[in-house]
Amino acid sequence: MPDPGPVKMRRVGHLDPGSHQRVLMKTGLILLIIGHLNFISSALVHGTVLRFVVDPRDAISLQYAVANAASIISALLTISCGIAALVLSRYLAPAALKWTVFALSASSSLGCLSCLLGLAASIGLTLGSQGRVLLAPCTSANVTLAPVSRECPFDPTRVYSSALSLWGISLLLDSMEIIFSIHCLLLTADLLRLGRCCRRARRRKVSLQAALVGSPNPGQCLGLLRLDSVETARL
């Protein structure tokens, strides 16, 4: 009967080195692709919308700029995390590389989470104000005549839908980046055996507590010694 070979578990904590390499490679490729798509989407938002509407005196437009800049930075972090995960899938031995991927995964997860909240706030502010800040550079009262009258630096009939569409795409990409960054973080933590170290520390704490509970009280030991000394003196 042929040997069925080693059983490969699908849980992260029970992957062999070969499975770790394959999963890390797939995760790194996905992070690399999603990071590039998010970077392109954020660059399109800046090039088609924000470079016309950002005003330092307006709080909402500044929020747009900060959220878009944070989205670009998180996309770069995701790309770096994907590249590092691909390198780690080839070379599993270096501890410095493992810690690098661990730090980049944690930074990418937190950065994408902050971008997710910022983009959600941008979409909410835009829907609440009906695109007032986006159309602020247009000085013409009639929006439909603004493109032909050259009083608007962009087409106001499309900037509202374009901004919302690009922000929606970035929102979806940030959600995917969070999921795969956390997955890469868990894979790297398993390679670093962080979970096992925590479990060992917890077991040691429980065993020490059990030993302290089972050990006699020092006062009781002193009382027993006194009784022994009294009985010895009587004899």
MDAnalysis code that builds the backbone (N, CA, C; Angstrom):
import MDAnalysis as mda
import numpy as np

u = mda.Universe.empty(705, n_residues=235, atom_resindex=np.repeat(np.arange(235), 3), trajectory=True)
u.add_TopologyAttr("name", ["N", "CA", "C"] * 235)
u.add_TopologyAttr("resid", np.arange(1, 236))
u.add_TopologyAttr("resname", ["MET", "PRO", "ASP", "PRO", "GLY", "PRO", "VAL", "LYS", "MET", "ARG", "ARG", "VAL", "GLY", "HIS", "LEU", "ASP", "PRO", "GLY", "SER", "HIS", "GLN", "ARG", "VAL", "LEU", "MET", "LYS", "THR", "GLY", "LEU", "ILE", "LEU", "LEU", "ILE", "ILE", "GLY", "HIS", "LEU", "ASN", "PHE", "ILE", "SER", "SER", "ALA", "LEU", "VAL", "HIS", "GLY", "THR", "VAL", "LEU", "ARG", "PHE", "VAL", "VAL", "ASP", "PRO", "ARG", "ASP", "ALA", "ILE", "SER", "LEU", "GLN", "TYR", "ALA", "VAL", "ALA", "ASN", "ALA", "ALA", "SER", "ILE", "ILE", "SER", "ALA", "LEU", "LEU", "THR", "ILE", "SER", "CYS", "GLY", "ILE", "ALA", "ALA", "LEU", "VAL", "LEU", "SER", "ARG", "TYR", "LEU", "ALA", "PRO", "ALA", "ALA", "LEU", "LYS", "TRP", "THR", "VAL", "PHE", "ALA", "LEU", "SER", "ALA", "SER", "SER", "SER", "LEU", "GLY", "CYS", "LEU", "SER", "CYS", "LEU", "LEU", "GLY", "LEU", "ALA", "ALA", "SER", "ILE", "GLY", "LEU", "THR", "LEU", "GLY", "SER", "GLN", "GLY", "ARG", "VAL", "LEU", "LEU", "ALA", "PRO", "CYS", "THR", "SER", "ALA", "ASN", "VAL", "THR", "LEU", "ALA", "PRO", "VAL", "SER", "ARG", "GLU", "CYS", "PRO", "PHE", "ASP", "PRO", "THR", "ARG", "VAL", "TYR", "SER", "SER", "ALA", "LEU", "SER", "LEU", "TRP", "GLY", "ILE", "SER", "LEU", "LEU", "LEU", "ASP", "SER", "MET", "GLU", "ILE", "ILE", "PHE", "SER", "ILE", "HIS", "CYS", "LEU", "LEU", "LEU", "THR", "ALA", "ASP", "LEU", "LEU", "ARG", "LEU", "GLY", "ARG", "CYS", "CYS", "ARG", "ARG", "ALA", "ARG", "ARG", "ARG", "LYS", "VAL", "SER", "LEU", "GLN", "ALA", "ALA", "LEU", "VAL", "GLY", "SER", "PRO", "ASN", "PRO", "GLY", "GLN", "CYS", "LEU", "GLY", "LEU", "LEU", "ARG", "LEU", "ASP", "SER", "VAL", "GLU", "THR", "ALA", "ARG", "LEU"])
u.atoms.positions = np.array([
    [0.850, -1.194, 0.000],
    [0.000, 0.000, 0.000],
    [0.883, 1.241, 0.000],
    [0.675, 2.200, -0.911],
    [1.565, 3.366, -0.984],
    [1.384, 4.271, 0.215],
    [2.499, 4.934, 0.538],
    [2.510, 5.845, 1.670],
    [1.699, 7.089, 1.326],
    [0.668, 7.437, 2.125],
    [-0.129, 8.605, 1.788],
    [0.599, 9.919, 1.954],
    [1.769, 9.869, 2.623],
    [2.533, 11.105, 2.791],
    [2.022, 11.895, 3.962],
    [2.686, 13.006, 4.296],
    [2.279, 13.817, 5.442],
    [0.945, 14.491, 5.185],
    [0.133, 14.530, 6.206],
    [-1.161, 15.178, 6.112],
    [-0.968, 16.675, 6.296],
    [-1.502, 17.458, 5.382],
    [-1.337, 18.902, 5.414],
    [-2.627, 19.522, 5.944],
    [-2.517, 20.190, 7.050],
    [-3.662, 20.843, 7.652],
    [-3.862, 22.204, 6.999],
    [-5.116, 22.659, 6.967],
    [-5.423, 23.941, 6.364],
    [-5.349, 25.095, 7.353],
    [-5.297, 24.768, 8.611],
    [-5.158, 25.834, 9.587],
    [-3.752, 26.413, 9.540],
    [-3.678, 27.716, 9.860],
    [-2.391, 28.409, 9.744],
    [-1.363, 27.829, 10.692],
    [-1.781, 27.441, 11.887],
    [-0.833, 26.988, 12.881],
    [-0.301, 25.600, 12.643],
    [-0.810, 24.876, 11.615],
    [-0.394, 23.496, 11.379],
    [0.110, 23.317, 9.942],
    [0.712, 24.341, 9.369],
    [1.249, 24.251, 8.020],
    [2.713, 23.841, 8.078],
    [3.099, 22.960, 7.144],
    [4.501, 22.590, 7.043],
    [5.241, 23.662, 6.236],
    [6.588, 23.618, 6.178],
    [7.324, 24.678, 5.476],
    [6.931, 24.841, 4.013],
    [6.657, 23.714, 3.318],
    [6.249, 23.826, 1.919],
    [4.927, 24.550, 1.752],
    [3.976, 24.248, 2.627],
    [2.684, 24.929, 2.570],
    [2.823, 26.396, 2.950],
    [3.698, 26.684, 3.908],
    [3.957, 28.076, 4.280],
    [4.480, 28.865, 3.085],
    [5.390, 28.281, 2.343],
    [5.947, 28.978, 1.191],
    [4.888, 29.266, 0.140],
    [4.029, 28.285, -0.149],
    [2.994, 28.489, -1.156],
    [1.970, 29.534, -0.712],
    [1.534, 29.449, 0.541],
    [0.533, 30.399, 1.025],
    [1.116, 31.815, 1.100],
    [2.363, 31.928, 1.546],
    [3.006, 33.241, 1.587],
    [3.169, 33.830, 0.187],
    [3.499, 32.997, -0.790],
    [3.667, 33.485, -2.148],
    [2.346, 34.005, -2.706],
    [1.250, 33.259, -2.484],
    [-0.061, 33.704, -2.962],
    [-0.498, 34.982, -2.261],
    [-0.285, 35.032, -0.946],
    [-0.667, 36.230, -0.198],
    [0.148, 37.439, -0.633],
    [1.457, 37.246, -0.854],
    [2.291, 38.350, -1.316],
    [1.876, 38.860, -2.686],
    [1.529, 37.955, -3.603],
    [1.080, 38.376, -4.929],
    [-0.229, 39.152, -4.857],
    [-1.156, 38.680, -4.022],
    [-2.438, 39.378, -3.884],
    [-2.222, 40.767, -3.297],
    [-1.379, 40.873, -2.271],
    [-1.096, 42.181, -1.675],
    [-0.425, 43.111, -2.673],
    [0.455, 42.556, -3.485],
    [1.145, 43.370, -4.487],
    [0.158, 43.926, -5.517],
    [-0.764, 43.089, -5.977],
    [-1.741, 43.527, -6.982],
    [-2.712, 44.541, -6.394],
    [-3.244, 44.231, -5.197],
    [-4.216, 45.134, -4.577],
    [-3.567, 46.477, -4.239],
    [-2.320, 46.439, -3.766],
    [-1.631, 47.684, -3.440],
    [-1.442, 48.576, -4.663],
    [-1.070, 47.982, -5.798],
    [-0.916, 48.769, -7.026],
    [-2.255, 49.348, -7.491],
    [-3.321, 48.545, -7.409],
    [-4.638, 49.039, -7.820],
    [-5.099, 50.191, -6.930],
    [-4.848, 50.068, -5.630],
    [-5.241, 51.147, -4.713],
    [-4.410, 52.401, -4.952],
    [-3.134, 52.224, -5.249],
    [-2.283, 53.377, -5.552],
    [-2.769, 54.091, -6.810],
    [-3.133, 53.334, -7.846],
    [-3.629, 53.945, -9.083],
    [-4.948, 54.665, -8.842],
    [-5.828, 54.038, -8.061],
    [-7.121, 54.667, -7.765],
    [-6.938, 55.975, -6.994],
    [-6.045, 55.977, -6.006],
    [-5.795, 57.204, -5.234],
    [-5.146, 58.279, -6.094],
    [-4.258, 57.871, -7.003],
    [-3.638, 58.852, -7.904],
    [-4.673, 59.453, -8.862],
    [-5.619, 58.637, -9.307],
    [-6.681, 59.159, -10.175],
    [-7.574, 60.146, -9.433],
    [-7.863, 59.855, -8.170],
    [-8.666, 60.791, -7.372],
    [-7.953, 62.132, -7.244],
    [-6.643, 62.085, -7.001],
    [-5.895, 63.331, -6.870],
    [-5.812, 64.068, -8.203],
    [-5.558, 63.330, -9.289],
    [-5.352, 63.984, -10.573],
    [-6.617, 64.524, -11.205],
    [-7.752, 63.872, -10.984],
    [-8.983, 64.289, -11.644],
    [-9.884, 65.170, -10.785],
    [-9.719, 65.102, -9.455],
    [-10.651, 65.831, -8.582],
    [-9.926, 66.747, -7.605],
    [-9.083, 66.152, -6.749],
    [-8.598, 66.884, -5.580],
    [-7.643, 68.013, -5.928],
    [-6.923, 67.924, -6.994],
    [-5.973, 68.996, -7.302],
    [-6.694, 70.293, -7.693],
    [-7.984, 70.196, -7.985],
    [-8.756, 71.397, -8.297],
    [-9.512, 71.948, -7.095],
    [-9.851, 71.080, -6.138],
    [-10.788, 71.497, -5.095],
    [-10.143, 71.700, -3.727],
    [-8.885, 71.288, -3.527],
    [-8.265, 71.401, -2.204],
    [-8.022, 72.865, -1.874],
    [-8.567, 73.264, -0.731],
    [-8.422, 74.638, -0.252],
    [-7.983, 74.582, 1.212],
    [-6.835, 75.170, 1.562],
    [-6.379, 75.101, 2.964],
    [-7.341, 75.747, 3.946],
    [-8.228, 76.629, 3.473],
    [-9.161, 77.304, 4.369],
    [-10.451, 76.521, 4.580],
    [-10.617, 75.426, 3.844],
    [-11.833, 74.630, 3.965],
    [-11.504, 73.306, 4.644],
    [-12.215, 73.001, 5.726],
    [-11.914, 71.796, 6.505],
    [-12.267, 70.519, 5.742],
    [-13.353, 70.542, 4.987],
    [-13.770, 69.323, 4.278],
    [-12.797, 68.981, 3.167],
    [-12.346, 69.975, 2.418],
    [-11.384, 69.705, 1.349],
    [-10.050, 69.233, 1.916],
    [-9.668, 69.768, 3.079],
    [-8.456, 69.276, 3.733],
    [-8.622, 67.828, 4.173],
    [-9.819, 67.470, 4.628],
    [-10.073, 66.077, 4.993],
    [-9.962, 65.166, 3.778],
    [-10.442, 65.635, 2.625],
    [-10.284, 64.878, 1.385],
    [-8.807, 64.630, 1.082],
    [-8.005, 65.687, 1.204],
    [-6.581, 65.575, 0.880],
    [-5.861, 64.638, 1.838],
    [-6.154, 64.745, 3.141],
    [-5.489, 63.891, 4.136],
    [-5.871, 62.427, 3.926],
    [-7.163, 62.178, 3.684],
    [-7.603, 60.798, 3.458],
    [-6.972, 60.202, 2.203],
    [-6.844, 61.011, 1.153],
    [-6.238, 60.495, -0.076],
    [-4.739, 60.265, 0.094],
    [-4.055, 61.163, 0.818],
    [-2.624, 60.968, 1.083],
    [-2.393, 59.725, 1.929],
    [-3.252, 59.513, 2.924],
    [-3.131, 58.308, 3.749],
    [-3.392, 57.050, 2.930],
    [-4.304, 57.139, 1.969],
    [-4.568, 55.989, 1.112],
    [-3.364, 55.648, 0.241],
    [-2.672, 56.670, -0.247],
    [-1.468, 56.431, -1.048],
    [-0.371, 55.801, -0.191],
    [-0.196, 56.303, 1.036],
    [0.833, 55.752, 1.924],
    [0.525, 54.307, 2.286],
    [-0.740, 54.012, 2.573],
    [-1.111, 52.630, 2.903],
    [-0.934, 51.705, 1.711],
    [-1.187, 52.228, 0.509],
    [-0.961, 51.411, -0.687],
    [0.523, 51.075, -0.847],
    [1.388, 52.051, -0.576],
    [2.835, 51.786, -0.638],
    [3.257, 50.774, 0.422],
    [2.668, 50.868, 1.621],
    [2.961, 49.882, 2.664],
    [2.510, 48.482, 2.250],
    [1.348, 48.404, 1.609],
    [0.848, 47.107, 1.156],
    [1.743, 46.521, 0.076],
    [2.203, 47.362, -0.834],
    [3.114, 46.890, -1.877],
    [4.413, 46.381, -1.260],
    [4.949, 47.140, -0.286],
    [6.176, 46.702, 0.390],
    [5.958, 45.391, 1.138],
    [4.800, 45.254, 1.771],
    [4.494, 44.017, 2.484],
    [4.394, 42.839, 1.514],
    [3.788, 43.069, 0.350],
    [3.694, 41.999, -0.647],
    [5.052, 41.569, -1.161],
    [5.929, 42.539, -1.426],
    [7.271, 42.201, -1.901],
    [8.041, 41.427, -0.837],
    [7.952, 41.899, 0.424],
    [8.654, 41.204, 1.516],
    [8.094, 39.800, 1.724],
    [6.787, 39.625, 1.577],
    [6.196, 38.292, 1.721],
    [6.655, 37.363, 0.599],
    [6.806, 37.888, -0.606],
    [7.319, 37.068, -1.704],
    [8.757, 36.635, -1.449],
    [9.568, 37.563, -0.935],
    [10.955, 37.201, -0.613],
    [10.996, 36.171, 0.511],
    [10.120, 36.347, 1.515],
    [10.083, 35.401, 2.632],
    [9.602, 34.026, 2.185],
    [8.729, 33.981, 1.177],
    [8.279, 32.680, 0.678],
    [9.403, 31.907, 0.008],
    [10.433, 32.608, -0.420],
    [11.593, 31.955, -1.031],
    [12.631, 31.577, 0.012],
    [12.807, 32.437, 1.013],
    [13.810, 32.199, 2.050],
    [13.122, 32.291, 3.416],
    [12.821, 31.162, 4.026],
    [12.108, 31.130, 5.297],
    [13.033, 31.238, 6.512],
    [14.320, 31.069, 6.308],
    [15.229, 30.968, 7.445],
    [15.529, 32.294, 8.138],
    [15.819, 33.414, 7.439],
    [16.283, 34.624, 8.141],
    [15.235, 35.169, 9.104],
    [15.633, 35.342, 10.352],
    [14.711, 35.883, 11.359],
    [14.427, 37.366, 11.122],
    [15.429, 38.104, 10.635],
    [15.223, 39.534, 10.373],
    [14.164, 39.762, 9.305],
    [14.150, 38.884, 8.285],
    [13.141, 38.994, 7.239],
    [11.749, 38.689, 7.775],
    [11.662, 37.724, 8.681],
    [10.359, 37.407, 9.293],
    [9.830, 38.585, 10.089],
    [10.705, 39.206, 10.886],
    [10.263, 40.354, 11.669],
    [9.917, 41.540, 10.779],
    [10.610, 41.677, 9.642],
    [10.281, 42.745, 8.699],
    [8.890, 42.562, 8.120],
    [8.578, 41.343, 7.694],
    [7.241, 41.066, 7.157],
    [6.180, 41.246, 8.238],
    [6.511, 40.840, 9.463],
    [5.563, 40.999, 10.581],
    [5.257, 42.483, 10.822],
    [6.302, 43.316, 10.842],
    [6.107, 44.748, 11.075],
    [5.358, 45.408, 9.918],
    [5.706, 45.031, 8.666],
    [5.017, 45.610, 7.513],
    [3.556, 45.181, 7.467],
    [3.267, 43.935, 7.841],
    [1.880, 43.465, 7.843],
    [1.050, 44.222, 8.884],
    [1.634, 44.400, 10.075],
    [0.913, 45.144, 11.114],
    [0.705, 46.603, 10.700],
    [1.738, 47.230, 10.122],
    [1.615, 48.622, 9.683],
    [0.602, 48.764, 8.556],
    [0.612, 47.808, 7.620],
    [-0.342, 47.856, 6.516],
    [-1.775, 47.687, 7.007],
    [-1.981, 46.793, 7.956],
    [-3.332, 46.584, 8.492],
    [-3.857, 47.842, 9.174],
    [-3.023, 48.453, 10.025],
    [-3.450, 49.655, 10.729],
    [-3.628, 50.833, 9.767],
    [-2.716, 50.957, 8.796],
    [-2.835, 52.039, 7.830],
    [-4.083, 51.922, 6.967],
    [-4.377, 50.707, 6.518],
    [-5.579, 50.510, 5.699],
    [-6.848, 50.723, 6.512],
    [-6.802, 50.374, 7.801],
    [-7.969, 50.617, 8.645],
    [-8.232, 52.112, 8.807],
    [-7.172, 52.892, 9.015],
    [-7.344, 54.341, 9.115],
    [-7.829, 54.930, 7.792],
    [-7.312, 54.416, 6.674],
    [-7.776, 54.892, 5.359],
    [-9.237, 54.538, 5.121],
    [-9.630, 53.361, 5.579],
    [-11.025, 52.939, 5.436],
    [-11.956, 53.912, 6.154],
    [-11.577, 54.306, 7.366],
    [-12.394, 55.262, 8.112],
    [-12.377, 56.643, 7.448],
    [-11.203, 57.060, 6.945],
    [-11.116, 58.358, 6.283],
    [-11.922, 58.416, 4.997],
    [-11.874, 57.358, 4.197],
    [-12.657, 57.331, 2.957],
    [-14.151, 57.275, 3.234],
    [-14.536, 56.520, 4.271],
    [-15.953, 56.488, 4.636],
    [-16.430, 57.874, 5.073],
    [-15.588, 58.598, 5.809],
    [-15.946, 59.959, 6.198],
    [-16.030, 60.878, 4.979],
    [-15.123, 60.704, 4.016],
    [-15.164, 61.532, 2.804],
    [-16.439, 61.286, 2.006],
    [-16.813, 60.028, 1.870],
    [-18.041, 59.709, 1.131],
    [-19.260, 60.260, 1.860],
    [-19.270, 60.124, 3.199],
    [-20.398, 60.654, 3.960],
    [-20.506, 62.169, 3.865],
    [-19.374, 62.871, 3.949],
    [-19.400, 64.336, 3.836],
    [-19.831, 64.779, 2.447],
    [-19.392, 64.052, 1.424],
    [-19.768, 64.425, 0.060],
    [-21.252, 64.206, -0.184],
    [-21.773, 63.081, 0.276],
    [-23.206, 62.827, 0.112],
    [-24.040, 63.804, 0.942],
    [-23.534, 64.153, 2.146],
    [-24.289, 65.073, 2.989],
    [-24.346, 66.487, 2.444],
    [-23.255, 66.933, 1.803],
    [-23.221, 68.297, 1.253],
    [-23.597, 68.366, -0.221],
    [-23.970, 67.225, -0.807],
    [-24.329, 67.172, -2.224],
    [-23.206, 67.679, -3.133],
    [-21.949, 67.412, -2.736],
    [-20.809, 67.796, -3.573],
    [-20.517, 69.274, -3.574],
    [-20.899, 69.984, -2.523],
    [-20.684, 71.435, -2.497],
    [-19.204, 71.777, -2.582],
    [-18.360, 71.047, -1.834],
    [-16.923, 71.332, -1.832],
    [-16.301, 70.973, -3.172],
    [-16.793, 69.914, -3.804],
    [-16.239, 69.514, -5.098],
    [-16.531, 70.540, -6.186],
    [-17.661, 71.245, -6.064],
    [-18.046, 72.239, -7.077],
    [-17.675, 73.658, -6.676],
    [-16.956, 73.818, -5.559],
    [-16.612, 75.159, -5.081],
    [-15.744, 75.950, -6.062],
    [-14.782, 75.329, -6.800],
    [-13.973, 76.137, -7.728],
    [-14.746, 76.710, -8.896],
    [-15.953, 76.200, -9.171],
    [-16.741, 76.706, -10.295],
    [-17.428, 78.003, -9.878],
    [-17.128, 79.069, -10.567],
    [-17.694, 80.374, -10.237],
    [-19.002, 80.642, -10.954],
    [-19.311, 79.831, -11.949],
    [-20.545, 80.040, -12.703],
    [-21.722, 79.525, -11.905],
    [-22.824, 80.247, -11.944],
    [-24.018, 79.822, -11.221],
    [-24.675, 78.637, -11.903],
    [-24.587, 78.579, -13.231],
    [-25.190, 77.481, -13.977],
    [-24.119, 76.425, -14.221],
    [-24.265, 75.266, -13.586],
    [-23.243, 74.231, -13.676],
    [-23.166, 73.646, -15.064],
    [-24.270, 73.581, -15.760],
    [-24.277, 72.964, -17.090],
    [-23.541, 73.821, -18.109],
    [-23.431, 75.138, -17.856],
    [-22.720, 76.020, -18.778],
    [-21.268, 76.236, -18.401],
    [-20.869, 75.695, -17.241],
    [-19.516, 75.945, -16.744],
    [-18.431, 75.386, -17.650],
    [-18.559, 74.168, -18.219],
    [-17.470, 73.663, -19.050],
    [-17.245, 74.489, -20.311],
    [-18.338, 75.019, -20.902],
    [-18.166, 75.774, -22.139],
    [-17.792, 77.225, -21.861],
    [-18.114, 77.737, -20.666],
    [-17.794, 79.119, -20.352],
    [-16.387, 79.286, -19.785],
    [-15.680, 78.191, -19.578],
    [-14.303, 78.198, -19.062],
    [-14.198, 78.838, -17.676],
    [-15.254, 78.796, -16.919],
    [-15.212, 79.303, -15.554],
    [-15.032, 78.173, -14.540],
    [-14.796, 76.981, -15.020],
    [-14.600, 75.840, -14.143],
    [-13.391, 75.052, -14.660],
    [-12.434, 74.685, -13.805],
    [-11.230, 73.979, -14.272],
    [-11.478, 72.508, -14.633],
    [-12.690, 72.019, -14.446],
    [-13.013, 70.625, -14.759],
    [-14.480, 70.555, -15.165],
    [-14.904, 69.363, -15.546],
    [-16.293, 69.151, -15.926],
    [-17.118, 68.884, -14.667],
    [-17.947, 69.836, -14.225],
    [-18.669, 69.638, -12.968],
    [-19.782, 68.606, -13.060],
    [-20.183, 68.258, -14.270],
    [-21.253, 67.268, -14.400],
    [-20.758, 65.857, -14.129],
    [-19.437, 65.654, -14.082],
    [-18.874, 64.316, -13.869],
    [-18.026, 64.194, -12.603],
    [-17.618, 65.306, -12.024],
    [-16.684, 65.229, -10.899],
    [-17.346, 64.572, -9.695],
    [-18.637, 64.780, -9.486],
    [-19.331, 64.219, -8.328],
    [-19.378, 62.701, -8.419],
    [-19.834, 62.186, -9.561],
    [-19.923, 60.733, -9.724],
    [-18.547, 60.092, -9.816],
    [-17.588, 60.781, -10.434],
    [-16.235, 60.225, -10.542],
    [-15.585, 60.085, -9.176],
    [-15.715, 61.120, -8.344],
    [-15.117, 61.068, -7.010],
    [-15.737, 59.961, -6.170],
    [-17.047, 59.844, -6.192],
    [-17.706, 58.808, -5.408],
    [-17.353, 57.407, -5.906],
    [-17.257, 57.243, -7.224],
    [-16.907, 55.929, -7.780],
    [-15.486, 55.525, -7.394],
    [-14.545, 56.454, -7.530],
    [-13.151, 56.145, -7.182],
    [-12.986, 55.909, -5.683],
    [-13.699, 56.672, -4.874],
    [-13.639, 56.444, -3.428],
    [-14.248, 55.094, -3.053],
    [-15.311, 54.707, -3.742],
    [-15.901, 53.391, -3.484],
    [-14.943, 52.263, -3.836],
    [-14.231, 52.409, -4.960],
    [-13.239, 51.402, -5.343],
    [-12.110, 51.333, -4.317],
    [-11.634, 52.502, -3.873],
    [-10.574, 52.524, -2.855],
    [-11.051, 51.917, -1.539],
    [-12.314, 52.137, -1.211],
    [-12.876, 51.557, 0.014],
    [-12.866, 50.035, -0.053],
    [-13.253, 49.493, -1.200],
    [-13.244, 48.039, -1.377],
    [-11.825, 47.481, -1.346],
    [-10.891, 48.171, -1.996],
    [-9.506, 47.713, -2.011],
    [-8.871, 47.773, -0.624],
    [-9.197, 48.809, 0.152],
    [-8.677, 48.893, 1.520],
    [-9.203, 47.750, 2.380],
    [-10.457, 47.374, 2.176],
    [-11.013, 46.242, 2.932],
    [-10.270, 44.951, 2.600],
    [-9.985, 44.742, 1.312],
    [-9.238, 43.554, 0.913],
    [-7.811, 43.594, 1.446],
    [-7.207, 44.770, 1.457],
    [-5.850, 44.893, 1.996],
    [-5.803, 44.539, 3.481],
    [-6.817, 44.951, 4.232],
    [-6.858, 44.623, 5.655],
    [-6.930, 43.117, 5.851],
    [-7.785, 42.442, 5.071],
    [-7.973, 40.992, 5.219],
    [-6.674, 40.243, 4.925],
    [-6.044, 40.562, 3.802],
    [-4.845, 39.817, 3.420],
    [-3.624, 40.243, 4.229],
    [-3.587, 41.472, 4.711],
    [-2.484, 41.879, 5.585],
    [-2.560, 41.139, 6.922],
    [-3.774, 40.989, 7.450],
    [-3.931, 40.229, 8.700],
    [-3.568, 38.767, 8.473],
    [-3.938, 38.223, 7.303],
    [-3.573, 36.836, 6.983],
    [-2.053, 36.672, 6.922],
    [-1.374, 37.632, 6.293],
    [0.094, 37.599, 6.244],
    [0.688, 37.759, 7.637],
    [0.059, 38.582, 8.469],
    [0.531, 38.763, 9.848],
    [0.444, 37.460, 10.637],
    [-0.663, 36.731, 10.475],
    [-0.820, 35.461, 11.182],
    [0.177, 34.414, 10.689],
    [0.422, 34.393, 9.382],
    [1.405, 33.456, 8.841],
    [2.803, 33.735, 9.396],
    [3.168, 35.012, 9.436],
    [4.493, 35.369, 9.945],
    [4.600, 35.107, 11.442],
    [3.511, 35.355, 12.181],
    [3.523, 35.063, 13.617],
    [3.701, 33.573, 13.871],
    [3.123, 32.741, 12.993],
    [3.312, 31.300, 13.146],
    [4.749, 30.891, 12.829],
    [5.355, 31.559, 11.841],
    [6.760, 31.269, 11.544],
    [7.666, 31.692, 12.699],
    [7.320, 32.785, 13.357],
    [8.097, 33.245, 14.504],
    [7.755, 32.507, 15.792],
    [6.748, 31.629, 15.724],
    [6.306, 30.838, 16.879],
    [5.873, 31.726, 18.037],
    [5.233, 32.843, 17.718],
    [4.773, 33.739, 18.773],
    [3.607, 33.143, 19.547],
    [2.722, 32.440, 18.838],
    [1.590, 31.825, 19.512],
    [2.016, 30.744, 20.481],
    [3.027, 29.962, 20.083],
    [3.509, 28.912, 20.980],
    [4.184, 29.493, 22.212],
    [4.914, 30.584, 22.021],
    [5.555, 31.227, 23.178],
    [4.508, 31.744, 24.159],
    [3.422, 32.320, 23.624],
    [2.362, 32.813, 24.510],
    [1.694, 31.666, 25.258],
    [1.486, 30.544, 24.544],
    [0.869, 29.399, 25.211],
    [1.791, 28.827, 26.281],
    [3.084, 28.772, 26.012],
    [4.023, 28.280, 27.029],
    [4.053, 29.189, 28.247],
    [4.062, 30.493, 28.017],
    [4.057, 31.430, 29.151],
    [2.779, 31.281, 29.969],
    [1.648, 31.063, 29.288],
    [0.392, 30.885, 30.007],
    [0.407, 29.598, 30.822],
    [0.960, 28.537, 30.240],
    [1.046, 27.270, 30.980],
    [1.947, 27.394, 32.207],
    [3.065, 28.111, 32.066],
    [3.957, 28.314, 33.209],
    [3.271, 29.109, 34.309],
    [2.480, 30.108, 33.914],
    [1.760, 30.902, 34.904],
    [0.742, 30.053, 35.654],
    [0.020, 29.195, 34.895],
    [-0.971, 28.324, 35.530],
    [-0.302, 27.328, 36.466],
    [0.840, 26.751, 36.038],
    [1.540, 25.790, 36.888],
    [2.088, 26.446, 38.147],
    [2.577, 27.686, 38.033],
    [3.065, 28.395, 39.214],
    [1.929, 28.700, 40.179],
    [0.765, 29.088, 39.639],
    [-0.377, 29.336, 40.498],
    [-0.830, 28.065, 41.206],
    [-0.822, 26.940, 40.470],
    [-1.202, 25.673, 41.092],
    [-0.209, 25.265, 42.171],
    [1.088, 25.526, 41.917],
    [2.104, 25.187, 42.916],
    [1.959, 26.051, 44.171],
    [1.610, 27.329, 43.984],
    [1.424, 28.199, 45.139],
    [0.195, 27.808, 45.955],
    [-0.867, 27.366, 45.241],
    [-2.070, 26.935, 45.951],
    [-1.816, 25.650, 46.718],
    [-1.051, 24.724, 46.128],
    [-0.806, 23.438, 46.773],
    [0.244, 23.484, 47.856],
    [1.061, 24.509, 47.902],
    [2.119, 24.585, 48.911],
    [1.535, 25.034, 50.241],
    [2.086, 24.568, 51.381],
    [1.554, 24.966, 52.693],
    [1.872, 26.411, 53.023],
    [1.060, 26.985, 53.892],
    [1.243, 28.361, 54.337],
    [2.470, 28.465, 55.253],
    [3.294, 29.480, 55.113],
    [4.459, 29.602, 56.016],
    [4.062, 29.698, 57.486],
    [2.943, 30.318, 57.803],
    [2.487, 30.378, 59.188],
    [2.146, 29.014, 59.743],
    [1.536, 28.172, 58.888],
    [1.233, 26.816, 59.338],
    [2.504, 26.017, 59.605],
    [3.487, 26.184, 58.741],
    [4.768, 25.482, 58.950],
    [5.415, 25.934, 60.268],
    [5.359, 27.229, 60.582],
    [5.942, 27.728, 61.822],
    [5.198, 27.178, 63.040],
    [3.855, 27.065, 62.939],
    [3.088, 26.497, 64.037],
    [3.414, 25.046, 64.273],
    [3.580, 24.300, 63.209],
    [3.947, 22.894, 63.354],
    [5.310, 22.738, 63.997],
    [6.251, 23.603, 63.646],
    [7.582, 23.534, 64.255],
    [7.519, 23.836, 65.750],
    [6.685, 24.785, 66.154],
    [6.539, 25.122, 67.561],
    [5.933, 23.947, 68.356],
    [4.899, 23.292, 67.757],
    [4.305, 22.134, 68.430],
    [5.322, 20.995, 68.591],
    [6.131, 20.779, 67.573],
    [7.153, 19.735, 67.655],
    [8.162, 20.039, 68.763],
    [8.545, 21.329, 68.861],
    [9.516, 21.705, 69.891],
    [8.941, 21.543, 71.293],
    [7.644, 21.873, 71.475],
    [6.999, 21.708, 72.796],
    [6.904, 20.248, 73.181],
    [6.511, 19.408, 72.220],
    [6.415, 17.975, 72.528],
    [7.783, 17.380, 72.840],
    [8.808, 17.851, 72.168],
    [10.167, 17.346, 72.432],
    [10.612, 17.780, 73.851],
    [10.270, 19.004, 74.251],
    [10.663, 19.451, 75.589],
    [9.916, 18.662, 76.685],
    [8.661, 18.286, 76.469],
    [7.920, 17.506, 77.450],
    [8.523, 16.115, 77.601],
    [8.961, 15.544, 76.491],
    [9.561, 14.223, 76.587],
    [10.914, 14.285, 77.300],
])
